[in-house]
Amino acid sequence: MTEPIRRLQKEAQMMNLERLIELRETLPKAEFSMSTAELLQRYERLQAAVVCDVLREHGLLDQAFPGRLQALRPERTVAGIAFTVKSSPNTRLSGELTFRAQMLDELHAQAFVVWDTSGDERATLWGGVMTATVVAKGVRGALVDGGIRDTAQILEKDFPVFYRYRSPNGSLGRCLITHYQLPVQIGDVFVRPGDVIVGDADGAVCVPRELAEAVLERAEEVISNEKTIFSWVAEGQSIDEISRKGGYF
């Protein structure tokens, strides 16, 4: 072993990257006490804003995806299990279709695709054929920090998508999928495969898997409390009266 290699190995040991690697690359393994289907159905009766408020109670302030991502179906609330994809601008074509097909084959029912495009501004990563394929597999939604196309076909399938822009451009020769089912970051949101994604007209939120049930139960409690407050407002009670009873605005 040469001296430069020894020095590099020693430096790597001194940097002690194991803990950082564990934090950034270990996938969550928490099991739910209920079925995934029940968990997601209950989340879909909530609001992304309320979920955000509950995450704040856990000290988590960076769980909402950037406001640049808009809902194609704003009337829908959708929840699913994060399936992450990473791509980047690239002119290479060889191998892209094979790797994309492999990724699609591994998509599972109840998944919510979260696609980090590395800031791409030219390609479209999601379209009509992709939508038809994933709907048949039971995928619940997609969040693409980039472009979509074939909008009419996506709407026809009633498939919830969050996206940054629309364009007739395709992806071949413009971008390349580099990996999937590894953690990604979009804006301030760090997403691991297996986390819970919830989206509605206000935007989308990532709930760490290990907190998913606690956040769900607390959010349901908040919704119930707010129904009571709305009833007090409808009765014409004063702000002072509502505040004294524990209401908030």
Helices and strands as residue ranges (DSSP letters): H 3-15, H 18-25, H 36-43, H 48-57, E 70-71, E 78-89, H 96-106, E 111-116, E 124-126, H 128-137, E 141-148, H 151-156, E 161-166, E 175-180, E 184-186, E 189-191, E 196-200, E 203-207, G 209-211, H 212-234, H 239-244
